Amino acid sequence: MPLPAARLLTRAQAASYCGLSVGVFQRECDVRPIRLRVDTVQRYDRRDLDQWIDRCKGEPGTRSIDEWLDALDTRVPPGRPAR
């Protein structure tokens, strides 16, 4: 099955993208959909789904933005002020 060209996916598309049924996707996936103002439509960002899949795999290099910033803050050279 070809990947959807759109970055934002419906729930059914997101479940299919992850290789799950809609029911399993709703129960297991902790990615929150983006609420768009147009008709209060909700869509899932493929990038968020990719990060969730990486977390499920236990990928050692996957960090959230906050985790990256925390790691960078601890590596401030001596004499330079931290953010």
Secondary structure, 3 states (H helix, E strand, C coil): CCCCCCCEECHHHHHHHHCCCHHHHHHHCCCCCEEECHHHEEEEEHHHHHHHHHHHHCCCCCCCHHHHHHHHHCCCCCCCCCC
